[in-house]
């Protein structure tokens, strides 16, 4: 069982995935060392998993191929499947089409 700490009381040397990423690191396959619990009223606590910073590995560098793949994926998310235009924002999955196509009455 991993150690459990209350919110803001985790010891130094432990970090969440986001904190590791901000430091340019990744967990690198290590197991979760501890959990951080943030209490909430009338609900289950929020849980964050903590990793050891000294065992973390550097993130993989962004290569030109990875950058191109990421740009293509984001372009696909911005393209409306109905009118086939880049609308400049991610098409809402709840609508399935851009806002203009959704609001235009079909005959």
Biopython code that builds the backbone (N, CA, C, O; Angstrom):
import numpy as np
from Bio.PDB.StructureBuilder import StructureBuilder

atoms = [
    (1, "UNK", "N", (0.844, -1.191, 0.000)),
    (1, "UNK", "CA", (0.000, 0.000, 0.000)),
    (1, "UNK", "C", (0.884, 1.246, 0.000)),
    (1, "UNK", "O", (1.834, 1.343, 0.776)),
    (2, "UNK", "N", (0.567, 2.177, -0.860)),
    (2, "UNK", "CA", (1.330, 3.423, -0.952)),
    (2, "UNK", "C", (1.006, 4.317, 0.252)),
    (2, "UNK", "O", (-0.092, 4.255, 0.805)),
    (3, "UNK", "N", (1.965, 5.135, 0.641)),
    (3, "UNK", "CA", (1.744, 6.097, 1.721)),
    (3, "UNK", "C", (0.693, 7.107, 1.281)),
    (3, "UNK", "O", (0.575, 7.417, 0.096)),
    (4, "UNK", "N", (-0.060, 7.612, 2.234)),
    (4, "UNK", "CA", (-1.099, 8.600, 1.953)),
    (4, "UNK", "C", (-0.778, 9.869, 2.728)),
    (4, "UNK", "O", (-0.549, 9.835, 3.937)),
    (5, "UNK", "N", (-0.767, 10.995, 2.010)),
    (5, "UNK", "CA", (-0.512, 12.291, 2.627)),
    (5, "UNK", "C", (-1.705, 13.207, 2.376)),
    (5, "UNK", "O", (-2.391, 13.099, 1.360)),
    (6, "UNK", "N", (-1.932, 14.102, 3.319)),
    (6, "UNK", "CA", (-2.979, 15.101, 3.121)),
    (6, "UNK", "C", (-2.456, 16.207, 2.211)),
    (6, "UNK", "O", (-1.251, 16.356, 2.010)),
    (7, "UNK", "N", (-3.390, 16.973, 1.670)),
    (7, "UNK", "CA", (-3.084, 18.056, 0.740)),
    (7, "UNK", "C", (-2.028, 18.986, 1.311)),
    (7, "UNK", "O", (-2.148, 19.436, 2.450)),
    (8, "UNK", "N", (-0.990, 19.281, 0.527)),
    (8, "UNK", "CA", (0.112, 20.180, 0.855)),
    (8, "UNK", "C", (1.050, 19.656, 1.944)),
    (8, "UNK", "O", (1.891, 20.410, 2.433)),
    (9, "UNK", "N", (0.929, 18.396, 2.332)),
    (9, "UNK", "CA", (1.777, 17.860, 3.391)),
    (9, "UNK", "C", (2.698, 16.743, 2.908)),
    (9, "UNK", "O", (3.259, 16.010, 3.723)),
    (10, "UNK", "N", (2.859, 16.607, 1.608)),
    (10, "UNK", "CA", (3.761, 15.583, 1.080)),
    (10, "UNK", "C", (5.212, 16.012, 1.315)),
    (10, "UNK", "O", (5.523, 17.201, 1.248)),
    (11, "UNK", "N", (6.097, 15.056, 1.587)),
    (11, "UNK", "CA", (7.495, 15.415, 1.827)),
    (11, "UNK", "C", (8.199, 15.842, 0.539)),
    (11, "UNK", "O", (7.732, 15.556, -0.564)),
    (12, "UNK", "N", (9.319, 16.524, 0.700)),
    (12, "UNK", "CA", (10.118, 16.917, -0.459)),
    (12, "UNK", "C", (10.636, 15.662, -1.152)),
    (12, "UNK", "O", (10.826, 14.622, -0.523)),
    (13, "UNK", "N", (10.858, 15.778, -2.447)),
    (13, "UNK", "CA", (11.367, 14.644, -3.204)),
    (13, "UNK", "C", (10.289, 13.851, -3.892)),
    (13, "UNK", "O", (10.589, 12.918, -4.637)),
    (14, "UNK", "N", (9.011, 14.206, -3.656)),
    (14, "UNK", "CA", (7.887, 13.554, -4.331)),
    (14, "UNK", "C", (7.160, 14.595, -5.172)),
    (14, "UNK", "O", (7.063, 15.763, -4.794)),
    (15, "UNK", "N", (6.647, 14.150, -6.328)),
    (15, "UNK", "CA", (5.951, 15.089, -7.210)),
    (15, "UNK", "C", (4.899, 14.354, -8.023)),
    (15, "UNK", "O", (5.015, 13.153, -8.269)),
    (16, "UNK", "N", (3.867, 15.086, -8.438)),
    (16, "UNK", "CA", (2.850, 14.535, -9.325)),
    (16, "UNK", "C", (3.384, 14.534, -10.759)),
    (16, "UNK", "O", (4.452, 15.083, -11.031)),
    (17, "UNK", "N", (2.638, 13.919, -11.667)),
    (17, "UNK", "CA", (3.039, 13.915, -13.077)),
    (17, "UNK", "C", (3.170, 15.331, -13.633)),
    (17, "UNK", "O", (4.121, 15.637, -14.352)),
    (18, "UNK", "N", (2.216, 16.185, -13.297)),
    (18, "UNK", "CA", (2.276, 17.567, -13.790)),
    (18, "UNK", "C", (3.487, 18.312, -13.252)),
    (18, "UNK", "O", (4.136, 19.069, -13.974)),
    (19, "UNK", "N", (3.782, 18.091, -11.990)),
    (19, "UNK", "CA", (4.945, 18.744, -11.409)),
    (19, "UNK", "C", (6.232, 18.222, -12.045)),
    (19, "UNK", "O", (7.158, 18.992, -12.301)),
    (20, "UNK", "N", (6.289, 16.907, -12.298)),
    (20, "UNK", "CA", (7.452, 16.352, -12.985)),
    (20, "UNK", "C", (7.590, 16.960, -14.370)),
    (20, "UNK", "O", (8.687, 17.335, -14.783)),
    (21, "UNK", "N", (6.485, 17.058, -15.081)),
    (21, "UNK", "CA", (6.516, 17.604, -16.441)),
    (21, "UNK", "C", (6.999, 19.055, -16.437)),
    (21, "UNK", "O", (7.737, 19.464, -17.332)),
    (22, "UNK", "N", (6.591, 19.825, -15.443)),
    (22, "UNK", "CA", (7.043, 21.215, -15.341)),
    (22, "UNK", "C", (8.547, 21.290, -15.104)),
    (22, "UNK", "O", (9.185, 22.288, -15.437)),
    (23, "UNK", "N", (9.111, 20.223, -14.525)),
    (23, "UNK", "CA", (10.554, 20.160, -14.308)),
    (23, "UNK", "C", (11.287, 19.530, -15.490)),
    (23, "UNK", "O", (12.509, 19.380, -15.457)),
    (24, "UNK", "N", (10.543, 19.162, -16.533)),
    (24, "UNK", "CA", (11.157, 18.524, -17.685)),
    (24, "UNK", "C", (11.429, 17.050, -17.471)),
    (24, "UNK", "O", (12.325, 16.478, -18.092)),
    (25, "UNK", "N", (10.649, 16.429, -16.583)),
    (25, "UNK", "CA", (10.845, 15.021, -16.243)),
    (25, "UNK", "C", (9.571, 14.226, -16.489)),
    (25, "UNK", "O", (8.501, 14.789, -16.719)),
    (26, "UNK", "N", (9.709, 12.889, -16.435)),
    (26, "UNK", "CA", (8.585, 11.966, -16.540)),
    (26, "UNK", "C", (8.806, 10.840, -15.534)),
    (26, "UNK", "O", (9.943, 10.620, -15.115)),
    (27, "UNK", "N", (7.752, 10.116, -15.131)),
    (27, "UNK", "CA", (7.944, 9.049, -14.146)),
    (27, "UNK", "C", (8.929, 7.967, -14.609)),
    (27, "UNK", "O", (9.657, 7.414, -13.785)),
    (28, "UNK", "N", (8.966, 7.664, -15.880)),
    (28, "UNK", "CA", (9.948, 6.712, -16.388)),
    (28, "UNK", "C", (9.712, 5.279, -15.958)),
    (28, "UNK", "O", (10.675, 4.538, -15.759)),
    (29, "UNK", "N", (8.464, 4.863, -15.807)),
    (29, "UNK", "CA", (8.171, 3.479, -15.487)),
    (29, "UNK", "C", (8.170, 3.137, -14.008)),
    (29, "UNK", "O", (7.878, 1.996, -13.649)),
    (30, "UNK", "N", (8.483, 4.074, -13.149)),
    (30, "UNK", "CA", (8.485, 3.777, -11.717)),
    (30, "UNK", "C", (7.061, 3.660, -11.191)),
    (30, "UNK", "O", (6.135, 4.256, -11.741)),
    (31, "UNK", "N", (6.898, 2.899, -10.137)),
    (31, "UNK", "CA", (5.588, 2.730, -9.525)),
    (31, "UNK", "C", (5.229, 3.951, -8.692)),
    (31, "UNK", "O", (6.094, 4.743, -8.318)),
    (32, "UNK", "N", (3.944, 4.088, -8.409)),
    (32, "UNK", "CA", (3.461, 5.171, -7.546)),
    (32, "UNK", "C", (4.017, 4.945, -6.151)),
    (32, "UNK", "O", (3.917, 3.844, -5.611)),
    (33, "UNK", "N", (4.602, 5.977, -5.567)),
    (33, "UNK", "CA", (5.210, 5.878, -4.247)),
    (33, "UNK", "C", (4.211, 6.251, -3.161)),
    (33, "UNK", "O", (4.205, 5.646, -2.089)),
    (34, "UNK", "N", (3.370, 7.238, -3.430)),
    (34, "UNK", "CA", (2.434, 7.722, -2.417)),
    (34, "UNK", "C", (1.228, 8.354, -3.103)),
    (34, "UNK", "O", (1.233, 8.604, -4.309)),
    (35, "UNK", "N", (0.209, 8.601, -2.311)),
    (35, "UNK", "CA", (-0.991, 9.286, -2.780)),
    (35, "UNK", "C", (-1.165, 10.564, -1.977)),
    (35, "UNK", "O", (-0.830, 10.636, -0.795)),
    (36, "UNK", "N", (-1.698, 11.563, -2.655)),
    (36, "UNK", "CA", (-1.996, 12.838, -2.018)),
    (36, "UNK", "C", (-3.507, 12.992, -2.031)),
    (36, "UNK", "O", (-4.117, 12.935, -3.099)),
    (37, "UNK", "N", (-4.125, 13.184, -0.878)),
    (37, "UNK", "CA", (-5.585, 13.306, -0.793)),
    (37, "UNK", "C", (-5.964, 14.734, -0.452)),
    (37, "UNK", "O", (-5.454, 15.323, 0.502)),
    (38, "UNK", "N", (-6.865, 15.275, -1.247)),
    (38, "UNK", "CA", (-7.407, 16.608, -0.979)),
    (38, "UNK", "C", (-8.871, 16.434, -0.585)),
    (38, "UNK", "O", (-9.695, 16.055, -1.417)),
    (39, "UNK", "N", (-9.202, 16.708, 0.680)),
    (39, "UNK", "CA", (-10.586, 16.489, 1.115)),
    (39, "UNK", "C", (-11.562, 17.456, 0.458)),
    (39, "UNK", "O", (-11.231, 18.599, 0.141)),
    (40, "UNK", "N", (-12.788, 16.947, 0.263)),
    (40, "UNK", "CA", (-13.886, 17.768, -0.276)),
    (40, "UNK", "C", (-15.129, 17.506, 0.565)),
    (40, "UNK", "O", (-15.282, 16.429, 1.142)),
    (41, "UNK", "N", (-16.005, 18.483, 0.631)),
    (41, "UNK", "CA", (-17.230, 18.323, 1.412)),
    (41, "UNK", "C", (-18.197, 17.376, 0.709)),
    (41, "UNK", "O", (-18.460, 17.508, -0.486)),
    (42, "UNK", "N", (-18.704, 16.446, 1.451)),
    (42, "UNK", "CA", (-19.748, 15.526, 1.004)),
    (42, "UNK", "C", (-19.374, 14.716, -0.241)),
    (42, "UNK", "O", (-20.252, 14.172, -0.910)),
    (43, "UNK", "N", (-18.083, 14.633, -0.553)),
    (43, "UNK", "CA", (-17.655, 13.834, -1.703)),
    (43, "UNK", "C", (-16.348, 13.139, -1.360)),
    (43, "UNK", "O", (-15.697, 13.446, -0.362)),
    (44, "UNK", "N", (-15.991, 12.209, -2.203)),
    (44, "UNK", "CA", (-14.717, 11.521, -2.033)),
    (44, "UNK", "C", (-13.584, 12.520, -2.216)),
    (44, "UNK", "O", (-13.747, 13.492, -2.953)),
    (45, "UNK", "N", (-12.443, 12.311, -1.572)),
    (45, "UNK", "CA", (-11.326, 13.244, -1.750)),
    (45, "UNK", "C", (-10.719, 13.121, -3.139)),
    (45, "UNK", "O", (-10.776, 12.064, -3.768)),
    (46, "UNK", "N", (-10.138, 14.221, -3.605)),
    (46, "UNK", "CA", (-9.377, 14.175, -4.847)),
    (46, "UNK", "C", (-8.063, 13.460, -4.551)),
    (46, "UNK", "O", (-7.456, 13.675, -3.501)),
    (47, "UNK", "N", (-7.631, 12.621, -5.468)),
    (47, "UNK", "CA", (-6.425, 11.838, -5.259)),
    (47, "UNK", "C", (-5.410, 12.173, -6.348)),
    (47, "UNK", "O", (-5.747, 12.200, -7.532)),
    (48, "UNK", "N", (-4.181, 12.424, -5.947)),
    (48, "UNK", "CA", (-3.076, 12.627, -6.886)),
    (48, "UNK", "C", (-1.998, 11.609, -6.536)),
    (48, "UNK", "O", (-1.719, 11.362, -5.362)),
    (49, "UNK", "N", (-1.403, 11.031, -7.552)),
    (49, "UNK", "CA", (-0.356, 10.037, -7.339)),
    (49, "UNK", "C", (1.007, 10.709, -7.362)),
    (49, "UNK", "O", (1.268, 11.574, -8.199)),
    (50, "UNK", "N", (1.866, 10.313, -6.449)),
    (50, "UNK", "CA", (3.175, 10.932, -6.302)),
    (50, "UNK", "C", (4.281, 9.961, -6.717)),
    (50, "UNK", "O", (4.213, 8.759, -6.460)),
    (51, "UNK", "N", (5.298, 10.522, -7.364)),
    (51, "UNK", "CA", (6.456, 9.759, -7.834)),
    (51, "UNK", "C", (7.716, 10.369, -7.246)),
    (51, "UNK", "O", (7.737, 11.543, -6.878)),
    (52, "UNK", "N", (8.771, 9.559, -7.161)),
    (52, "UNK", "CA", (10.048, 10.053, -6.655)),
    (52, "UNK", "C", (10.740, 10.862, -7.737)),
    (52, "UNK", "O", (10.863, 10.414, -8.877)),
    (53, "UNK", "N", (11.192, 12.058, -7.374)),
    (53, "UNK", "CA", (11.849, 12.948, -8.329)),
    (53, "UNK", "C", (13.225, 12.409, -8.701)),
    (53, "UNK", "O", (13.656, 12.552, -9.845)),
    (54, "UNK", "N", (13.916, 11.794, -7.753)),
    (54, "UNK", "CA", (15.273, 11.316, -8.040)),
    (54, "UNK", "C", (15.285, 10.116, -8.997)),
    (54, "UNK", "O", (16.316, 9.839, -9.610)),
    (55, "UNK", "N", (14.178, 9.410, -9.134)),
    (55, "UNK", "CA", (14.086, 8.289, -10.078)),
    (55, "UNK", "C", (13.467, 8.694, -11.419)),
    (55, "UNK", "O", (13.412, 7.884, -12.344)),
    (56, "UNK", "N", (13.008, 9.924, -11.528)),
    (56, "UNK", "CA", (12.361, 10.384, -12.761)),
    (56, "UNK", "C", (13.395, 10.526, -13.872)),
    (56, "UNK", "O", (14.575, 10.774, -13.624)),
    (57, "UNK", "N", (12.915, 10.362, -15.105)),
    (57, "UNK", "CA", (13.788, 10.459, -16.273)),
    (57, "UNK", "C", (13.417, 11.703, -17.073)),
    (57, "UNK", "O", (12.298, 12.202, -16.953)),
    (58, "UNK", "N", (14.333, 12.206, -17.881)),
    (58, "UNK", "CA", (13.994, 13.371, -18.700)),
    (58, "UNK", "C", (12.950, 13.012, -19.760)),
    (58, "UNK", "O", (12.898, 11.879, -20.239)),
    (59, "UNK", "N", (12.123, 13.997, -20.117)),
    (59, "UNK", "CA", (11.120, 13.766, -21.160)),
    (59, "UNK", "C", (11.822, 13.555, -22.494)),
    (59, "UNK", "O", (12.932, 14.037, -22.719)),
    (60, "UNK", "N", (11.148, 12.826, -23.369)),
    (60, "UNK", "CA", (11.693, 12.626, -24.705)),
    (60, "UNK", "C", (11.635, 13.947, -25.457)),
    (60, "UNK", "O", (10.638, 14.662, -25.361)),
    (61, "UNK", "N", (12.675, 14.284, -26.199)),
    (61, "UNK", "CA", (12.670, 15.567, -26.910)),
    (61, "UNK", "C", (11.643, 15.564, -28.044)),
    (61, "UNK", "O", (11.327, 14.518, -28.612)),
    (62, "UNK", "N", (11.134, 16.747, -28.359)),
    (62, "UNK", "CA", (10.179, 16.894, -29.454)),
    (62, "UNK", "C", (10.946, 16.860, -30.770)),
    (62, "UNK", "O", (11.727, 17.764, -31.068)),
    (63, "UNK", "N", (10.718, 15.818, -31.548)),
    (63, "UNK", "CA", (11.377, 15.688, -32.844)),
    (63, "UNK", "C", (10.512, 16.346, -33.911)),
    (63, "UNK", "O", (9.330, 16.591, -33.673)),
    (64, "UNK", "N", (11.070, 16.637, -35.077)),
    (64, "UNK", "CA", (10.249, 17.206, -36.147)),
    (64, "UNK", "C", (9.073, 16.305, -36.540)),
    (64, "UNK", "O", (7.998, 16.803, -36.874)),
    (65, "UNK", "N", (9.270, 14.989, -36.501)),
    (65, "UNK", "CA", (8.179, 14.073, -36.849)),
    (65, "UNK", "C", (7.062, 14.132, -35.808)),
    (65, "UNK", "O", (5.883, 14.129, -36.163)),
    (66, "UNK", "N", (7.427, 14.187, -34.521)),
    (66, "UNK", "CA", (6.412, 14.292, -33.471)),
    (66, "UNK", "C", (5.684, 15.620, -33.561)),
    (66, "UNK", "O", (4.471, 15.671, -33.356)),
    (67, "UNK", "N", (6.401, 16.702, -33.865)),
    (67, "UNK", "CA", (5.768, 18.014, -34.006)),
    (67, "UNK", "C", (4.791, 18.017, -35.178)),
    (67, "UNK", "O", (3.707, 18.593, -35.082)),
    (68, "UNK", "N", (5.172, 17.376, -36.287)),
    (68, "UNK", "CA", (4.286, 17.303, -37.454)),
    (68, "UNK", "C", (3.044, 16.471, -37.149)),
    (68, "UNK", "O", (1.942, 16.829, -37.563)),
    (69, "UNK", "N", (3.214, 15.367, -36.430)),
    (69, "UNK", "CA", (2.075, 14.528, -36.065)),
    (69, "UNK", "C", (1.125, 15.270, -35.135)),
    (69, "UNK", "O", (-0.093, 15.171, -35.284)),
    (70, "UNK", "N", (1.671, 16.009, -34.182)),
    (70, "UNK", "CA", (0.838, 16.785, -33.264)),
    (70, "UNK", "C", (0.085, 17.882, -34.011)),
    (70, "UNK", "O", (-1.093, 18.115, -33.743)),
    (71, "UNK", "N", (0.757, 18.557, -34.946)),
    (71, "UNK", "CA", (0.101, 19.602, -35.738)),
    (71, "UNK", "C", (-1.017, 19.013, -36.595)),
    (71, "UNK", "O", (-2.073, 19.629, -36.737)),
    (72, "UNK", "N", (-0.802, 17.834, -37.166)),
    (72, "UNK", "CA", (-1.832, 17.186, -37.984)),
    (72, "UNK", "C", (-3.031, 16.785, -37.130)),
    (72, "UNK", "O", (-4.176, 16.926, -37.560)),
    (73, "UNK", "N", (-2.775, 16.291, -35.936)),
    (73, "UNK", "CA", (-3.869, 15.904, -35.050)),
    (73, "UNK", "C", (-4.696, 17.117, -34.632)),
    (73, "UNK", "O", (-5.925, 17.050, -34.604)),
    (74, "UNK", "N", (-4.031, 18.219, -34.311)),
    (74, "UNK", "CA", (-4.761, 19.423, -33.917)),
    (74, "UNK", "C", (-5.524, 20.018, -35.105)),
    (74, "UNK", "O", (-6.628, 20.535, -34.933)),
    (75, "UNK", "N", (-4.945, 19.948, -36.303)),
    (75, "UNK", "CA", (-5.639, 20.426, -37.496)),
    (75, "UNK", "C", (-6.905, 19.602, -37.730)),
    (75, "UNK", "O", (-7.938, 20.154, -38.109)),
    (76, "UNK", "N", (-6.834, 18.292, -37.510)),
    (76, "UNK", "CA", (-8.004, 17.427, -37.668)),
    (76, "UNK", "C", (-9.085, 17.769, -36.647)),
    (76, "UNK", "O", (-10.272, 17.711, -36.967)),
    (77, "UNK", "N", (-8.694, 18.124, -35.422)),
    (77, "UNK", "CA", (-9.675, 18.492, -34.408)),
    (77, "UNK", "C", (-10.341, 19.828, -34.713)),
    (77, "UNK", "O", (-11.470, 20.065, -34.282)),
    (78, "UNK", "N", (-9.661, 20.704, -35.449)),
    (78, "UNK", "CA", (-10.217, 22.020, -35.789)),
    (78, "UNK", "C", (-11.032, 21.997, -37.082)),
    (78, "UNK", "O", (-11.706, 22.978, -37.396)),
    (79, "UNK", "N", (-10.983, 20.895, -37.838)),
    (79, "UNK", "CA", (-11.675, 20.826, -39.123)),
    (79, "UNK", "C", (-13.079, 20.265, -38.932)),
    (79, "UNK", "O", (-13.254, 19.176, -38.385)),
    (80, "UNK", "N", (-14.073, 21.013, -39.384)),
    (80, "UNK", "CA", (-15.462, 20.580, -39.283)),
    (80, "UNK", "C", (-15.713, 19.470, -40.302)),
    (80, "UNK", "O", (-15.390, 19.639, -41.478)),
    (81, "UNK", "N", (-16.281, 18.340, -39.881)),
    (81, "UNK", "CA", (-16.531, 17.265, -40.832)),
    (81, "UNK", "C", (-17.661, 17.581, -41.817)),
    (81, "UNK", "O", (-17.787, 16.922, -42.850)),
    (82, "UNK", "N", (-18.475, 18.580, -41.503)),
    (82, "UNK", "CA", (-19.596, 18.929, -42.367)),
    (82, "UNK", "C", (-19.176, 19.901, -43.475)),
    (82, "UNK", "O", (-19.400, 19.629, -44.655)),
    (83, "UNK", "N", (-18.572, 21.023, -43.103)),
    (83, "UNK", "CA", (-18.204, 22.039, -44.102)),
    (83, "UNK", "C", (-16.735, 21.956, -44.514)),
    (83, "UNK", "O", (-16.310, 22.674, -45.419)),
    (84, "UNK", "N", (-15.963, 21.098, -43.870)),
    (84, "UNK", "CA", (-14.555, 20.848, -44.211)),
    (84, "UNK", "C", (-13.674, 22.102, -44.138)),
    (84, "UNK", "O", (-12.731, 22.238, -44.917)),
    (85, "UNK", "N", (-13.973, 23.009, -43.216)),
    (85, "UNK", "CA", (-13.134, 24.192, -43.056)),
    (85, "UNK", "C", (-12.459, 24.151, -41.693)),
    (85, "UNK", "O", (-12.983, 23.581, -40.736)),
    (86, "UNK", "N", (-11.285, 24.769, -41.627)),
    (86, "UNK", "CA", (-10.583, 24.918, -40.357)),
    (86, "UNK", "C", (-11.245, 26.090, -39.646)),
    (86, "UNK", "O", (-11.099, 27.240, -40.061)),
    (87, "UNK", "N", (-11.978, 25.789, -38.565)),
    (87, "UNK", "CA", (-12.781, 26.817, -37.901)),
    (87, "UNK", "C", (-11.984, 27.599, -36.862)),
    (87, "UNK", "O", (-12.506, 28.561, -36.299)),
    (88, "UNK", "N", (-10.739, 27.218, -36.591)),
    (88, "UNK", "CA", (-9.902, 27.976, -35.684)),
    (88, "UNK", "C", (-10.051, 27.600, -34.219)),
    (88, "UNK", "O", (-9.394, 28.194, -33.365)),
    (89, "UNK", "N", (-10.895, 26.631, -33.911)),
    (89, "UNK", "CA", (-11.050, 26.125, -32.550)),
    (89, "UNK", "C", (-11.363, 24.642, -32.664)),
    (89, "UNK", "O", (-11.744, 24.173, -33.737)),
    (90, "UNK", "N", (-11.210, 23.907, -31.591)),
    (90, "UNK", "CA", (-11.520, 22.487, -31.613)),
    (90, "UNK", "C", (-13.032, 22.312, -31.701)),
    (90, "UNK", "O", (-13.783, 22.874, -30.904)),
    (91, "UNK", "N", (-13.462, 21.530, -32.676)),
    (91, "UNK", "CA", (-14.882, 21.271, -32.878)),
    (91, "UNK", "C", (-15.400, 20.520, -31.652)),
    (91, "UNK", "O", (-14.828, 19.497, -31.275)),
    (92, "UNK", "N", (-16.474, 21.011, -31.021)),
    (92, "UNK", "CA", (-16.996, 20.348, -29.826)),
    (92, "UNK", "C", (-17.472, 18.936, -30.142)),
    (92, "UNK", "O", (-18.229, 18.731, -31.091)),
    (93, "UNK", "N", (-17.034, 17.973, -29.357)),
    (93, "UNK", "CA", (-17.442, 16.589, -29.569)),
    (93, "UNK", "C", (-18.925, 16.424, -29.290)),
    (93, "UNK", "O", (-19.567, 15.541, -29.859)),
    (94, "UNK", "N", (-19.480, 17.265, -28.420)),
    (94, "UNK", "CA", (-20.902, 17.162, -28.104)),
    (94, "UNK", "C", (-21.766, 17.532, -29.301)),
    (94, "UNK", "O", (-22.876, 17.019, -29.444)),
    (95, "UNK", "N", (-21.266, 18.426, -30.171)),
    (95, "UNK", "CA", (-22.017, 18.829, -31.353)),
    (95, "UNK", "C", (-21.656, 17.977, -32.566)),
    (95, "UNK", "O", (-22.525, 17.643, -33.371)),
    (96, "UNK", "N", (-20.387, 17.628, -32.698)),
    (96, "UNK", "CA", (-19.946, 16.836, -33.846)),
    (96, "UNK", "C", (-19.623, 17.660, -35.068)),
    (96, "UNK", "O", (-18.986, 17.161, -35.996)),
    (97, "UNK", "N", (-20.044, 18.906, -35.092)),
    (97, "UNK", "CA", (-19.778, 19.833, -36.198)),
    (97, "UNK", "C", (-19.456, 21.193, -35.597)),
    (97, "UNK", "O", (-19.601, 21.394, -34.391)),
    (98, "UNK", "N", (-19.020, 22.127, -36.437)),
    (98, "UNK", "CA", (-18.719, 23.464, -35.930)),
    (98, "UNK", "C", (-20.018, 24.148, -35.492)),
    (98, "UNK", "O", (-21.111, 23.706, -35.846)),
    (99, "UNK", "N", (-19.890, 25.204, -34.737)),
    (99, "UNK", "CA", (-21.056, 25.907, -34.201)),
    (99, "UNK", "C", (-21.906, 26.488, -35.319)),
    (99, "UNK", "O", (-23.134, 26.479, -35.236)),
    (100, "UNK", "N", (-21.251, 26.999, -36.379)),
    (100, "UNK", "CA", (-21.995, 27.570, -37.504)),
    (100, "UNK", "C", (-22.866, 26.512, -38.173)),
    (100, "UNK", "O", (-24.042, 26.761, -38.439)),
    (101, "UNK", "N", (-22.304, 25.328, -38.449)),
    (101, "UNK", "CA", (-23.093, 24.264, -39.068)),
    (101, "UNK", "C", (-24.192, 23.774, -38.137)),
    (101, "UNK", "O", (-25.275, 23.407, -38.593)),
    (102, "UNK", "N", (-23.924, 23.764, -36.850)),
    (102, "UNK", "CA", (-24.925, 23.317, -35.887)),
    (102, "UNK", "C", (-26.076, 24.299, -35.799)),
    (102, "UNK", "O", (-27.230, 23.887, -35.675)),
    (103, "UNK", "N", (-25.781, 25.602, -35.863)),
    (103, "UNK", "CA", (-26.815, 26.621, -35.715)),
    (103, "UNK", "C", (-27.561, 26.896, -37.005)),
    (103, "UNK", "O", (-28.640, 27.487, -36.966)),
    (104, "UNK", "N", (-27.023, 26.487, -38.156)),
    (104, "UNK", "CA", (-27.692, 26.708, -39.429)),
    (104, "UNK", "C", (-28.808, 25.686, -39.591)),
    (104, "UNK", "O", (-28.554, 24.482, -39.552)),
    (105, "UNK", "N", (-30.055, 26.157, -39.773)),
    (105, "UNK", "CA", (-31.157, 25.199, -39.929)),
    (105, "UNK", "C", (-31.028, 24.448, -41.262)),
    (105, "UNK", "O", (-30.765, 25.039, -42.309)),
    (106, "UNK", "N", (-31.222, 23.140, -41.184)),
    (106, "UNK", "CA", (-31.168, 22.331, -42.410)),
    (106, "UNK", "C", (-32.572, 22.231, -42.988)),
    (106, "UNK", "O", (-33.562, 22.187, -42.259)),
    (107, "UNK", "N", (-32.636, 22.197, -44.332)),
    (107, "UNK", "CA", (-33.949, 22.170, -44.957)),
    (107, "UNK", "C", (-34.382, 20.779, -45.308)),
    (107, "UNK", "O", (-35.473, 20.588, -45.845)),
]
sb = StructureBuilder()
sb.init_structure("model")
sb.init_model(0)
sb.init_chain("A")
sb.init_seg("    ")
for serial, (resi, resn, name, xyz) in enumerate(atoms, 1):
    if name == "N":
        sb.init_residue(resn, " ", resi, " ")
    sb.init_atom(name, np.array(xyz, "f"), 0.0, 1.0, " ", f" {name:<3s}", serial, name[0])
structure = sb.get_structure()
